[in-house]
Amino acid sequence: MRIIALLMAAGRGARFGGDTAKQFAGIGNRTVLRHAAEALLAEGIVTTLLPVCQAGEEGLVASLLAGLPSLAPVAGGATRQASVRAGLESLASDAPELVLIHDAARPIIPTGTIAALIAALDHHPGAIPAHPVTDTLKRGEACIITATVPREHLFRAQTPQAFHFAPLLAAHQAATAEVTDDAALLESRDLAVALVAGSERNIKITHPEDLARVTALITPALMPRMGTGFDVHRLVAGRPLILCGVAIPHPLGLDGHSDADVGLHALCDAIYGALAEGDIGRHFPPSEVEWKDADSARFLRHAAARIAARGGMLANADVTLICERPKIAPYADAMRERLAELLGARVSRISVKATTTERLGFTGRGEGIAAQAAAVVMLPD
């Protein structure tokens, strides 16, 4: 059985405010739209998505849904009802048996909701998830209560709403008045719409505080993990001096299999340590010719990608360069910016500083440069 879900993403969400429509707001590393799409597909019941969006945003929406089983986005109309009708009519020539209509601003669909909706369609032309009203309801005017409304038999309608395709399309094409949801169109034609259990988790993002609530539900608890790193390389003639990704004018450079950037190497080890994934030599063995004279920026990008792959984020990183010369302070801000760029992090989370050993040891004698680093990574617990 073909079941297609219309993903309604044409609204602008005036009550949400800001320059970004709520369906394009971010939760973690994905948009609200992407979360809603993945929720529709999570149980393997919906076979295909059909996004309906504002005209001109088709390319953006398609890119945000890349990799998912989705038809080309359809431009919506001036109202939600017009947008749903546009989506349904685009499917009419090869209509599915069943169709779901879902708000892109609802990124959480509790497990079992879609299965319950489809089961209800065995006996009814439509079905919606609904949650009983538990608050006392008041009718008011001019900030004065005019009546208390009995809450018995009252429900808050949610999406996705599920329908047999043909009666829903017919109801839209015959509609003469605007309604706030698709179930109301079937109701107006005396067609029974079943109620299945909704959930408090099925939140529609309307105001900014709703986004915060949904983010708290979707984002797993993160636990801080700290790692440290240390590296040292000899100073030699004939090599460029690269420290924390920045080329520094100096008569000597660091000797090593790669570009020998001790700052980046120490930071990579700190991140790998926080992830409990070994050290830089495990990921980029010095015995392999591929890494000969390699730009160590590749190593740090890999470390950042490993954080993302684990569903984590970098809380902060701190690098200390240990040398008598060159002086690091004039380059520290450029180093911070370069590290932030490579890590995809804000500069405010990156620290680069330097110290000497009071002319003691190999760094004091100018024979080499050492670096130590610490990184705190937030990972799902």
VOBA-1610 file (N, C-alpha, C; in pm, whole numbers, padded with zeros to 5 digits, always signed):
BEGIN
Met+00084-00120+00000Met+00000+00000+00000Met+00087+00124+00000Arg+00056+00217-00092Arg+00131+00342-00098Arg+00072+00442-00001Ile+00158+00495+00083Ile+00116+00599+00178Ile+00213+00716+00161Ile+00160+00828+00120Ile+00241+00948+00100Ile+00204+01050+00207Ala+00304+01115+00260Ala+00281+01218+00362Ala+00312+01355+00304Leu+00214+01444+00307Leu+00238+01583+00271Leu+00301+01653+00391Leu+00416+01713+00369Leu+00488+01785+00474Leu+00468+01933+00450Met+00383+01994+00531Met+00340+02131+00507Met+00442+02231+00564Ala+00512+02299+00473Ala+00621+02388+00512Ala+00610+02524+00444Ala+00487+02565+00410Ala+00470+02691+00338Ala+00442+02810+00430Gly+00414+02784+00557Gly+00380+02894+00647Gly+00500+02979+00684Arg+00474+03101+00727Arg+00582+03193+00766Arg+00592+03206+00916Gly+00488+03168+00993Gly+00498+03169+01139Gly+00521+03306+01198Ala+00426+03398+01176Ala+00444+03535+01226Ala+00460+03540+01377Arg+00393+03450+01449Arg+00403+03451+01595Arg+00539+03402+01644Phe+00611+03330+01558Phe+00744+03281+01596Phe+00845+03395+01597Gly+00827+03490+01505Gly+00916+03607+01500Gly+01050+03574+01436Gly+01133+03676+01424Gly+01266+03657+01367Gly+01265+03653+01215Asp+01384+03641+01160Asp+01399+03640+01015Asp+01390+03500+00954Thr+01398+03397+01038Thr+01396+03259+00989Thr+01262+03194+01020Ala+01198+03137+00917Ala+01073+03065+00939Ala+01099+02949+01033Lys+01000+02917+01116Lys+01020+02818+01222Lys+01060+02681+01167Gln+01010+02646+01048Gln+01045+02514+00993Gln+01193+02505+00952Phe+01258+02620+00939Phe+01400+02622+00903Phe+01490+02649+01023Ala+01431+02664+01140Ala+01511+02683+01262Ala+01588+02554+01291Gly+01697+02566+01362Gly+01782+02451+01390Gly+01754+02387+01524Ile+01757+02255+01525Ile+01759+02177+01649Ile+01877+02082+01635Gly+01981+02105+01714Gly+02104+02028+01695Gly+02162+02062+01560Asn+02198+01960+01483Asn+02259+01983+01352Asn+02160+01965+01238Arg+02028+01967+01269Arg+01926+01954+01165Arg+01818+02059+01186Thr+01745+02087+01078Thr+01636+02183+01088Thr+01512+02115+01145Val+01418+02199+01191Val+01288+02148+01235Val+01223+02069+01122Leu+01233+02120+01000Leu+01177+02052+00883Leu+01233+01911+00868Arg+01365+01898+00880Arg+01429+01767+00864Arg+01385+01673+00977His+01378+01724+01098His+01333+01640+01209His+01191+01589+01182Ala+01101+01678+01135Ala+00963+01637+01107Ala+00959+01532+00997Ala+01040+01550+00894Ala+01043+01453+00784Ala+01092+01317+00833Glu+01199+01317+00912Glu+01252+01190+00961Glu+01154+01123+01057Ala+01079+01203+01133Ala+00978+01146+01222Ala+00868+01076+01143Leu+00828+01132+01030Leu+00726+01071+00946Leu+00771+00935+00892Leu+00900+00924+00865Leu+00954+00804+00802Leu+01005+00701+00902Ala+01011+00737+01028Ala+01085+00657+01127Ala+01035+00514+01140Glu+00905+00492+01129Glu+00851+00358+01153Glu+00835+00277+01025Gly+00875+00334+00911Gly+00871+00259+00786Gly+00732+00240+00729Ile+00633+00315+00778Ile+00495+00302+00728Ile+00474+00397+00610Val+00517+00521+00624Val+00510+00619+00515Val+00617+00583+00412Thr+00576+00576+00285Thr+00671+00537+00181Thr+00741+00655+00116Thr+00671+00768+00109Thr+00724+00883+00035Thr+00674+01012+00099Leu+00758+01115+00091Leu+00720+01248+00137Leu+00690+01338+00017Leu+00597+01430+00037Leu+00575+01537-00060Leu+00578+01670+00016Pro+00689+01742+00010Pro+00695+01871+00078Pro+00617+01977+00000Val+00544+02061+00074Val+00472+02174+00015Val+00528+02299+00081Cys+00580+02390+00000Cys+00654+02504+00055Cys+00615+02632-00017Gln+00672+02741+00028Gln+00652+02869-00039Gln+00716+02866-00176Ala+00652+02929-00274Ala+00711+02940-00406Ala+00847+03008-00395Gly+00945+02953-00461Gly+01081+03006-00456Gly+01169+02937-00355Glu+01109+02856-00266Glu+01189+02785-00166Glu+01203+02636-00197Glu+01161+02596-00318Glu+01165+02455-00353Glu+01307+02399-00345Gly+01405+02474-00395Gly+01543+02427-00393Gly+01596+02412-00253Leu+01567+02508-00167Leu+01611+02503-00027Leu+01551+02381+00042Val+01421+02361+00026Val+01355+02249+00092Val+01409+02116+00040Ala+01428+02106-00091Ala+01483+01982-00147Ala+01620+01952-00089Ser+01703+02055-00072Ser+01837+02033-00017Ser+01832+01989+00129Leu+01737+02044+00205Leu+01725+02008+00347Leu+01674+01866+00365Leu+01605+01813+00264Leu+01551+01677+00272Leu+01634+01577+00191Ala+01751+01618+00146Ala+01835+01532+00063Ala+01860+01397+00131Gly+01848+01291+00051Gly+01871+01157+00103Gly+01747+01087+00153Leu+01637+01159+00166Leu+01512+01099+00212Leu+01424+01068+00091Pro+01333+00970+00102Pro+01244+00938-00010Pro+01139+01046-00027Ser+01170+01147-00107Ser+01085+01264-00119Ser+01063+01299-00265Leu+00940+01335-00298Leu+00908+01389-00429Leu+00956+01534-00437Ala+00959+01587-00559Ala+00998+01727-00575Ala+00899+01817-00502Pro+00949+01917-00429Pro+00860+02006-00354Pro+00759+02076-00445Val+00639+02098-00390Val+00531+02166-00459Val+00511+02303-00395Ala+00489+02404-00476Ala+00463+02538-00422Ala+00322+02544-00366Gly+00307+02598-00247Gly+00178+02608-00182Gly+00103+02734-00221Gly-00010+02756-00154Gly-00093+02872-00183Gly-00089+02975-00072Ala-00188+03065-00075Ala-00190+03176+00021Ala-00233+03130+00160Thr-00301+03018+00170Thr-00345+02965+00300Thr-00302+02821+00313Arg-00309+02769+00435Arg-00273+02629+00454Arg-00366+02539+00374Gln-00494+02571+00375Gln-00590+02490+00301Gln-00556+02487+00152Ala-00522+02602+00097Ala-00483+02609-00045Ala-00355+02529-00070Ser-00264+02531+00027Ser-00139+02457+00011Ser-00163+02307+00012Val-00250+02261+00104Val-00282+02118+00107Val-00348+02076-00024Arg-00441+02156-00071Arg-00508+02123-00197Arg-00407+02116-00312Ala-00312+02209-00317Ala-00210+02205-00422Ala-00130+02076-00416Gly-00096+02034-00295Gly-00023+01909-00281Gly-00104+01789-00324Leu-00230+01785-00283Leu-00316+01672-00320Leu-00336+01666-00472Glu-00360+01780-00532Glu-00386+01779-00676Glu-00262+01741-00754Ser-00144+01767-00701Ser-00021+01725-00770Ser-00006+01574-00770Leu-00075+01507-00676Leu-00068+01360-00667Leu-00182+01290-00740Ala-00280+01366-00786Ala-00405+01306-00834Ala-00385+01212-00951Ser-00289+01240-01038Ser-00272+01155-01156Ser-00213+01019-01121Asp-00150+01007-01009Asp-00096+00879-00962Asp-00117+00872-00811Ala-00243+00871-00773Ala-00280+00890-00634Ala-00244+00770-00548Pro-00198+00795-00424Pro-00177+00687-00328Pro-00311+00646-00267Glu-00314+00532-00203Glu-00436+00491-00136Glu-00463+00578-00014Leu-00358+00607+00061Leu-00371+00683+00185Leu-00276+00802+00182Val-00314+00908+00252Val-00229+01026+00258Val-00230+01080+00401Leu-00114+01125+00445Leu-00102+01192+00574Leu-00071+01339+00550Ile-00127+01426+00632Ile-00099+01569+00626Ile-00031+01606+00757His+00091+01658+00748His+00167+01685+00871His+00229+01823+00865Asp+00223+01894+00978Asp+00285+02025+00990Asp+00437+02010+01006Ala+00511+02081+00922Ala+00658+02078+00935Ala+00704+02135+01067Ala+00617+02209+01135Ala+00653+02269+01265Ala+00629+02172+01380Arg+00596+02046+01351Arg+00583+01943+01456Arg+00693+01840+01435Pro+00811+01860+01494Pro+00924+01771+01469Pro+00921+01640+01545Ile+00826+01622+01638Ile+00819+01499+01717Ile+00686+01429+01688Ile+00693+01305+01639Ile+00575+01221+01625Ile+00598+01099+01714Pro+00529+01088+01826Pro+00554+00976+01918Pro+00536+00841+01848Thr+00619+00746+01885Thr+00613+00612+01829Thr+00473+00553+01845Gly+00423+00493+01740Gly+00292+00430+01743Gly+00181+00517+01691Thr+00203+00647+01680Thr+00098+00738+01635Thr+00053+00706+01493Ile+00150+00694+01402Ile+00115+00670+01262Ile+00049+00533+01246Ala+00100+00433+01314Ala+00039+00299+01305Ala-00106+00303+01353Ala-00135+00377+01459Ala-00272+00387+01510Ala-00361+00459+01410Leu-00309+00561+01345Leu-00387+00633+01245Leu-00423+00542+01127Ile-00326+00467+01078Ile-00350+00380+00963Ile-00449+00270+01000Ala-00438+00217+01120Ala-00533+00115+01165Ala-00675+00171+01169Ala-00690+00296+01213Ala-00822+00358+01221Ala-00884+00377+01083Leu-00801+00390+00980Leu-00852+00409+00845Leu-00914+00281+00789Asp-00897+00169+00856Asp-00967+00046+00814Asp-01118+00062+00828His-01161+00154+00914His-01304+00168+00942His-01357+00309+00920His-01268+00406+00895His-01311+00545+00881His-01236+00611+00767Pro-01295+00711+00703Pro-01225+00780+00594Pro-01113+00872+00642Gly-01113+00905+00771Gly-01009+00992+00824Gly-00982+00962+00970Ala-00863+01001+01016Ala-00827+00982+01157Ala-00723+01086+01194Ile-00733+01134+01318Ile-00636+01233+01365Ile-00589+01198+01505Pro-00466+01235+01541Pro-00424+01223+01681Pro-00479+01343+01758Ala-00529+01317+01877Ala-00587+01426+01957Ala-00560+01399+02104His-00538+01508+02177His-00505+01497+02320His-00614+01564+02400Pro-00668+01498+02504Pro-00777+01559+02581Pro-00733+01690+02646Val-00825+01785+02648Val-00801+01912+02717Val-00808+01888+02867Thr-00707+01927+02939Thr-00705+01907+03084Thr-00716+02037+03162Asp-00688+02150+03099Asp-00699+02279+03166Asp-00844+02324+03171Thr-00877+02403+03271Thr-01007+02469+03273Thr-01010+02575+03163Leu-01117+02575+03087Leu-01129+02667+02974Leu-01219+02784+03009Lys-01173+02903+02972Lys-01251+03025+02996Lys-01274+03096+02863Arg-01394+03146+02846Arg-01421+03237+02736Arg-01408+03379+02791Gly-01343+03467+02714Gly-01320+03601+02765Gly-01338+03707+02660Glu-01354+03830+02707Glu-01367+03945+02618Glu-01316+04066+02692Ala-01230+04142+02625Ala-01172+04264+02685Ala-01107+04231+02820Cys-01036+04119+02824Cys-00962+04075+02942Cys-01054+04044+03061Ile-01178+04011+03035Ile-01272+03974+03140Ile-01333+03838+03104Ile-01342+03748+03203Ile-01405+03618+03179Ile-01554+03638+03155Thr-01602+03579+03047Thr-01745+03586+03017Thr-01814+03452+03040Ala-01737+03342+03044Ala-01798+03211+03068Ala-01690+03109+03094Thr-01726+03005+03167Thr-01641+02887+03182Thr-01694+02779+03089Val-01604+02726+03008Val-01643+02630+02905Val-01616+02489+02956Pro-01715+02402+02962Pro-01689+02264+03005Pro-01585+02197+02916Arg-01489+02130+02977Arg-01381+02069+02899Arg-01409+01923+02864Glu-01518+01867+02917Glu-01550+01728+02884Glu-01569+01716+02732His-01515+01608+02678His-01528+01575+02535His-01456+01675+02444Leu-01363+01754+02499Leu-01284+01845+02417Leu-01142+01789+02400Phe-01090+01802+02279Phe-00958+01750+02245Phe-00879+01855+02168Arg-00748+01850+02183Arg-00658+01933+02102Arg-00614+01850+01982Ala-00649+01896+01862Ala-00614+01824+01740Ala-00466+01841+01709Gln-00403+01734+01663Gln-00262+01735+01627Gln-00245+01680+01485Thr-00124+01678+01438Thr-00091+01612+01311Thr+00021+01512+01339Pro+00042+01414+01250Pro-00018+01400+01117Pro-00163+01354+01123Gln-00243+01406+01029Gln-00379+01359+01012Gln-00381+01266+00890Ala-00456+01157+00900Ala-00451+01051+00798Ala-00588+01037+00731Phe-00584+01012+00599Phe-00708+01006+00523Phe-00695+00907+00407His-00810+00853+00365His-00818+00795+00233His-00807+00910+00133Phe-00728+00890+00030Phe-00694+01002-00059Phe-00816+01061-00128Ala-00899+00978-00189Ala-01008+01029-00273Ala-01106+01117-00196Pro-01159+01075-00081Pro-01253+01164-00012Pro-01189+01293+00036Leu-01061+01292+00071Leu-00998+01417+00115Leu-00983+01513-00001Leu-00938+01464-00117Leu-00926+01552-00234Leu-01063+01608-00272Ala-01164+01524-00271Ala-01299+01571-00305Ala-01346+01678-00207Ala-01317+01660-00080Ala-01357+01758+00021Ala-01288+01891-00001His-01160+01888-00037His-01088+02012-00064His-01144+02081-00187Gln-01170+02005-00290Gln-01219+02067-00415Gln-01360+02122-00400Ala-01437+02069-00306Ala-01573+02117-00285Ala-01584+02225-00178Ala-01474+02253-00109Ala-01478+02345+00005Ala-01516+02487-00038Thr-01601+02550+00041Thr-01642+02688+00014Thr-01601+02782+00126Ala-01542+02728+00234Ala-01500+02812+00347Ala-01364+02762+00396Glu-01291+02853+00461Glu-01161+02817+00515Glu-01178+02743+00647Val-01100+02639+00666Val-01099+02563+00791Val-00956+02556+00842Thr-00939+02520+00968Thr-00806+02519+01028Thr-00736+02385+01021Asp-00810+02279+00989Asp-00743+02151+00966Asp-00825+02069+00866Asp-00763+01964+00816Asp-00825+01886+00708Asp-00941+01801+00758Ala-00935+01761+00884Ala-01045+01683+00939Ala-01176+01760+00932Ala-01171+01893+00948Ala-01293+01974+00946Ala-01363+01966+00811Leu-01287+01946+00704Leu-01349+01934+00572Leu-01432+01807+00561Leu-01379+01696+00616Leu-01457+01573+00615Leu-01578+01585+00706Glu-01559+01650+00821Glu-01671+01670+00912Glu-01784+01747+00843Ser-01749+01846+00762Ser-01850+01927+00694Ser-01929+01846+00592Arg-01877+01732+00551Arg-01946+01644+00455Arg-02005+01521+00527Asp-02014+01531+00660Asp-02072+01424+00741Asp-01997+01292+00726Leu-01865+01302+00711Leu-01780+01183+00706Leu-01712+01168+00842Ala-01716+01048+00897Ala-01663+01025+01031Ala-01511+01031+01032Val-01457+01102+01129Val-01312+01110+01149Val-01281+01054+01287Ala-01197+00953+01291Ala-01164+00887+01417Ala-01060+00965+01495Leu-01065+00951+01627Leu-00964+01007+01716Leu-00874+00895+01765Val-00744+00914+01755Val-00649+00822+01818Val-00569+00902+01922Ala-00504+00832+02009Ala-00435+00899+02120Ala-00324+00991+02071Gly-00332+01117+02111Gly-00225+01211+02085Gly-00126+01211+02200Ser-00040+01311+02204Ser+00064+01314+02307Ser+00106+01457+02335Glu+00143+01482+02460Glu+00199+01612+02496Glu+00332+01638+02425Arg+00398+01531+02382Arg+00527+01546+02313Arg+00510+01598+02170Asn+00391+01582+02114Asn+00367+01624+01977Asn+00341+01775+01977Ile+00447+01850+01993Ile+00438+01995+02011Ile+00446+02065+01877Lys+00354+02157+01855Lys+00363+02243+01737Lys+00440+02369+01774Ile+00548+02395+01703Ile+00630+02512+01732Ile+00557+02636+01678Thr+00515+02720+01770Thr+00445+02844+01736Thr+00522+02966+01786His+00572+02957+01909His+00648+03066+01970His+00791+03019+01996Pro+00885+03111+02016Pro+01024+03072+02041Pro+01040+02976+02159Glu+00957+02992+02264Glu+00970+02903+02378Glu+00932+02759+02342Asp+00848+02741+02239Asp+00815+02606+02193Asp+00938+02537+02134Leu+01018+02614+02063Leu+01141+02558+02006Leu+01233+02510+02117Ala+01242+02587+02225Ala+01326+02546+02339Ala+01274+02417+02402Arg+01142+02403+02414Arg+01085+02282+02471Arg+01114+02161+02384Val+01096+02177+02252Val+01120+02065+02160Val+01268+02028+02159Thr+01354+02130+02161Thr+01498+02103+02162Thr+01536+02021+02284Ala+01478+02053+02399Ala+01509+01979+02521Ala+01463+01834+02510Leu+01353+01809+02439Leu+01303+01672+02424Leu+01385+01592+02323Ile+01428+01658+02216Ile+01500+01589+02109Ile+01646+01568+02143Thr+01708+01669+02202Thr+01852+01664+02227Thr+01882+01571+02344Pro+01964+01469+02323Pro+01996+01380+02434Pro+02079+01451+02540Ala+02074+01399+02661Ala+02158+01455+02767Ala+02304+01440+02728Leu+02378+01548+02742Leu+02519+01547+02704Leu+02606+01546+02829Met+02711+01465+02822Met+02804+01452+02933Met+02940+01508+02891Pro+03002+01592+02974Pro+03133+01645+02937Pro+03241+01537+02943Arg+03325+01535+02842Arg+03440+01443+02836Arg+03564+01527+02808Met+03665+01513+02891Met+03786+01594+02876Met+03901+01509+02826Gly+03981+01567+02736Gly+04101+01500+02688Gly+04218+01596+02687Thr+04338+01542+02696Thr+04459+01624+02691Thr+04551+01572+02582Gly+04636+01659+02532Gly+04732+01619+02429Gly+04864+01690+02448Phe+04970+01627+02401Phe+05104+01686+02409Phe+05181+01646+02285Asp+05258+01742+02230Asp+05341+01711+02114Asp+05466+01797+02118Val+05571+01749+02054Val+05697+01822+02046Val+05765+01790+01914His+05826+01893+01853His+05903+01872+01730His+06029+01957+01735Arg+06130+01907+01669Arg+06260+01973+01662Arg+06255+02089+01562Leu+06324+02198+01592Leu+06340+02310+01500Leu+06459+02284+01409Val+06439+02301+01277Val+06545+02278+01179Val+06540+02386+01074Ala+06647+02399+01000Ala+06652+02494+00889Ala+06580+02434+00767Gly+06531+02523+00682Gly+06473+02477+00555Gly+06329+02429+00563Arg+06264+02452+00673Arg+06124+02411+00687Arg+06040+02533+00727Pro+05916+02546+00677Pro+05830+02655+00722Pro+05784+02629+00866Leu+05756+02736+00937Leu+05707+02722+01074Leu+05556+02744+01074Ile+05483+02638+01100Ile+05337+02643+01106Ile+05295+02608+01248Leu+05223+02700+01311Leu+05175+02678+01447Leu+05027+02709+01454Cys+04949+02612+01499Cys+04802+02627+01508Cys+04744+02676+01376Gly+04797+02622+01268Gly+04744+02651+01135Gly+04787+02782+01076Val+04877+02855+01141Val+04919+02986+01093Val+05068+02983+01060Ala+05105+03031+00941Ala+05245+03040+00901Ala+05309+03159+00969Ile+05424+03135+01035Ile+05491+03239+01113Ile+05631+03261+01056Pro+05667+03386+01024Pro+05803+03414+00975Pro+05906+03379+01082His+06000+03291+01047His+06101+03247+01143His+06210+03176+01065Pro+06336+03189+01105Pro+06444+03124+01030Pro+06441+02972+01037Leu+06374+02917+01135Leu+06367+02772+01150Leu+06222+02726+01145Gly+06203+02600+01104Gly+06072+02540+01105Gly+06075+02409+01180Leu+05957+02348+01198Leu+05948+02224+01274Leu+05962+02104+01182Asp+06040+02008+01228Asp+06070+01888+01151Asp+05973+01777+01188Gly+05917+01712+01088Gly+05826+01602+01114Gly+05777+01541+00985His+05702+01431+00995His+05652+01363+00876His+05551+01450+00803Ser+05462+01518+00877Ser+05367+01611+00817Ser+05429+01750+00826Asp+05343+01853+00836Asp+05398+01988+00853Asp+05445+02014+00996Ala+05428+01914+01084Ala+05481+01918+01221Ala+05421+02030+01306Asp+05297+02065+01280Asp+05230+02170+01357Asp+05197+02115+01496Val+05283+02147+01594Val+05266+02089+01727Val+05134+02131+01793Gly+05088+02254+01764Gly+04963+02300+01824Gly+04844+02218+01777Leu+04836+02196+01646Leu+04726+02116+01593Leu+04738+01971+01637His+04859+01918+01641His+04877+01778+01681His+04834+01756+01826Ala+04874+01848+01914Ala+04836+01834+02054Ala+04684+01846+02070Leu+04622+01937+01993Leu+04478+01954+02004Leu+04404+01832+01948Cys+04452+01777+01839Cys+04392+01653+01787Cys+04396+01543+01893Asp+04510+01527+01957Asp+04521+01424+02060Asp+04427+01450+02177Ala+04408+01578+02211Ala+04315+01611+02319Ala+04173+01570+02282Ile+04135+01597+02157Ile+03999+01563+02112Ile+03983+01411+02103Tyr+04081+01343+02042Tyr+04072+01197+02034Tyr+04069+01136+02174Gly+04142+01198+02266Gly+04140+01147+02403Gly+04004+01163+02468Ala+03941+01279+02445Ala+03807+01301+02501Ala+03707+01202+02444Leu+03728+01162+02318Leu+03640+01066+02254Leu+03679+00921+02284Ala+03792+00903+02353Ala+03848+00769+02377Ala+03872+00696+02246Glu+03930+00768+02148Glu+03956+00711+02016Glu+04106+00715+01983Gly+04189+00692+02083Gly+04331+00681+02056Gly+04398+00815+02039Asp+04501+00818+01950Asp+04575+00941+01928Asp+04591+00964+01779Ile+04660+01072+01746Ile+04672+01112+01606Ile+04746+01006+01523Gly+04841+00937+01586Gly+04915+00834+01514Gly+04829+00715+01474Arg+04724+00690+01550Arg+04632+00581+01515Arg+04554+00615+01388His+04514+00742+01377His+04432+00781+01262His+04517+00819+01141Phe+04636+00871+01165Phe+04723+00915+01055Phe+04864+00864+01081Pro+04891+00736+01058Pro+05022+00677+01091Pro+05136+00745+01018Pro+05243+00783+01089Pro+05358+00848+01024Pro+05430+00756+00927Ser+05399+00628+00933Ser+05462+00535+00840Ser+05400+00540+00700Glu+05285+00606+00686Glu+05216+00610+00557Glu+05259+00734+00479Val+05299+00712+00353Val+05352+00819+00270Val+05246+00925+00240Glu+05117+00889+00250Glu+05009+00984+00221Glu+05018+01108+00308Trp+05072+01091+00429Trp+05074+01203+00523Trp+05207+01278+00522Lys+05295+01245+00428Lys+05422+01314+00417Lys+05398+01461+00382Asp+05449+01552+00468Asp+05435+01697+00451Asp+05289+01741+00445Ala+05197+01662+00498Ala+05054+01696+00493Ala+05022+01817+00579Asp+04924+01892+00534Asp+04872+02005+00612Asp+04795+01947+00730Ser+04838+01981+00851Ser+04774+01924+00970Ser+04630+01971+00987Ala+04587+02069+00908Ala+04446+02110+00912Ala+04357+01991+00879Arg+04403+01900+00795Arg+04325+01781+00761Arg+04302+01696+00886Phe+04401+01689+00971Phe+04390+01608+01093Phe+04283+01667+01187Leu+04288+01801+01202Leu+04194+01863+01296Leu+04051+01857+01241Arg+04037+01871+01110Arg+03903+01856+01052Arg+03849+01716+01080His+03937+01616+01071His+03894+01479+01099His+03850+01466+01244Ala+03925+01524+01335Ala+03889+01518+01477Ala+03753+01584+01500Ala+03730+01698+01434Ala+03600+01766+01447Ala+03488+01680+01391Ala+03515+01612+01280Ala+03414+01524+01220Ala+03381+01407+01312Arg+03480+01359+01386Arg+03454+01249+01480Arg+03362+01296+01593Ile+03375+01420+01637Ile+03283+01474+01739Ile+03141+01472+01683Ala+03124+01523+01560Ala+02992+01529+01499Ala+02933+01391+01479Ala+03018+01296+01437Ala+02970+01160+01413Ala+02919+01093+01540Arg+02970+01135+01652Arg+02926+01079+01781Arg+02809+01157+01839Gly+02756+01254+01763Gly+02644+01333+01812Gly+02681+01432+01919Gly+02808+01476+01921Gly+02855+01564+02026Gly+02885+01704+01978Met+02943+01782+02064Met+02984+01918+02032Met+03107+01953+02114Leu+03188+02042+02059Leu+03305+02089+02131Leu+03263+02199+02227Ala+03291+02179+02355Ala+03260+02283+02453Ala+03368+02391+02453Asn+03495+02350+02459Asn+03604+02447+02449Asn+03734+02373+02425Ala+03832+02446+02378Ala+03966+02392+02356Ala+04069+02496+02400Asp+04179+02448+02459Asp+04283+02537+02511Asp+04418+02481+02470Val+04496+02561+02398Val+04628+02520+02350Val+04734+02610+02412Thr+04838+02549+02465Thr+04953+02624+02516Thr+05075+02585+02436Leu+05138+02684+02373Leu+05262+02663+02298Leu+05380+02695+02391Ile+05481+02609+02389Ile+05594+02622+02481Ile+05720+02646+02400Cys+05772+02769+02405Cys+05891+02802+02328Cys+05947+02936+02376Glu+06074+02959+02346Glu+06137+03088+02373Glu+06109+03184+02257Arg+06121+03133+02137Arg+06097+03209+02015Arg+06031+03117+01914Pro+05946+03173+01828Pro+05908+03314+01815Pro+05809+03355+01922Lys+05784+03483+01933Lys+05682+03532+02023Lys+05545+03498+01964Ile+05460+03440+02046Ile+05331+03390+01998Ile+05221+03495+02006Ala+05230+03586+02102Ala+05121+03681+02125Ala+05073+03754+02000Pro+05165+03800+01910Pro+05116+03872+01791Pro+05030+03786+01699Tyr+05040+03654+01712Tyr+04969+03564+01621Tyr+04855+03488+01690Ala+04838+03510+01819Ala+04743+03428+01895Ala+04600+03441+01844Asp+04556+03563+01811Asp+04419+03580+01764Asp+04398+03512+01630Ala+04496+03523+01540Ala+04484+03456+01410Ala+04479+03305+01429Met+04555+03253+01526Met+04552+03110+01555Met+04415+03067+01606Arg+04359+03146+01697Arg+04226+03113+01749Arg+04123+03108+01637Glu+04129+03208+01549Glu+04033+03212+01438Glu+04050+03092+01345Arg+04176+03052+01321Arg+04200+02938+01234Arg+04150+02808+01298Leu+04175+02791+01426Leu+04128+02671+01494Leu+03975+02668+01497Ala+03913+02782+01522Ala+03767+02788+01523Ala+03710+02750+01387Glu+03775+02799+01281Glu+03730+02765+01145Glu+03739+02615+01120Leu+03851+02555+01156Leu+03870+02412+01131Leu+03776+02326+01214Leu+03743+02373+01333Leu+03658+02295+01424Leu+03510+02326+01406Gly+03477+02430+01329Gly+03338+02470+01316Gly+03281+02520+01448Ala+03364+02590+01524Ala+03324+02637+01657Ala+03338+02789+01664Arg+03272+02848+01763Arg+03289+02991+01784Arg+03427+03021+01840Val+03483+03134+01800Val+03616+03173+01847Val+03618+03183+01999Ser+03505+03221+02058Ser+03500+03238+02203Ser+03524+03107+02277Arg+03518+02994+02207Arg+03541+02865+02272Arg+03686+02817+02257Ile+03769+02897+02190Ile+03905+02856+02160Ile+04004+02948+02230Ser+04103+02888+02295Ser+04209+02965+02361Ser+04345+02920+02307Val+04430+03016+02277Val+04570+02988+02239Val+04657+03083+02320Lys+04754+03026+02390Lys+04847+03108+02468Lys+04984+03043+02462Ala+05081+03109+02520Ala+05218+03058+02515Ala+05289+03079+02648Thr+05393+03001+02667Thr+05478+03016+02784Thr+05619+02973+02747Thr+05714+03006+02833Thr+05852+02961+02813Thr+05889+02867+02927Thr+06006+02810+02916Thr+06058+02726+03025Thr+06174+02795+03095Glu+06173+02929+03087Glu+06280+03007+03152Glu+06417+02961+03105Arg+06425+02933+02975Arg+06549+02892+02907Arg+06603+02758+02956Leu+06520+02680+03018Leu+06561+02547+03062Leu+06515+02443+02961Gly+06594+02337+02945Gly+06554+02226+02859Gly+06566+02259+02712Phe+06514+02165+02627Phe+06532+02180+02483Phe+06454+02299+02428Thr+06338+02331+02486Thr+06267+02449+02437Thr+06340+02575+02480Gly+06397+02573+02600Gly+06473+02689+02647Gly+06596+02714+02563Arg+06654+02607+02512Arg+06774+02623+02427Arg+06738+02650+02282Gly+06608+02657+02250Gly+06565+02686+02113Gly+06581+02568+02020Glu+06586+02445+02074Glu+06604+02326+01990Glu+06471+02274+01935Gly+06363+02312+01996Gly+06233+02263+01951Gly+06120+02341+02014Ile+05998+02307+01974Ile+05878+02370+02029Ile+05786+02257+02076Ala+05726+02277+02192Ala+05630+02180+02245Ala+05493+02247+02254Ala+05391+02166+02264Ala+05255+02217+02283Ala+05177+02119+02369Gln+05095+02173+02453Gln+05000+02091+02526Gln+04861+02149+02504Ala+04760+02063+02507Ala+04623+02107+02478Ala+04526+02031+02566Ala+04414+02097+02589Ala+04302+02033+02658Ala+04176+02064+02580Ala+04086+01968+02573Ala+03959+01987+02504Ala+03848+01923+02585Val+03737+01991+02592Val+03616+01935+02655Val+03513+01915+02545Val+03468+01791+02533Val+03369+01754+02432Val+03243+01708+02504Met+03128+01754+02458Met+02999+01713+02513Met+02945+01599+02426Leu+02925+01482+02488Leu+02877+01365+02414Leu+02748+01313+02476Pro+02662+01253+02393Pro+02542+01189+02451Pro+02580+01089+02558Asp+02509+01095+02671Asp+02542+01009+02784Asp+02491+00867+02755
//
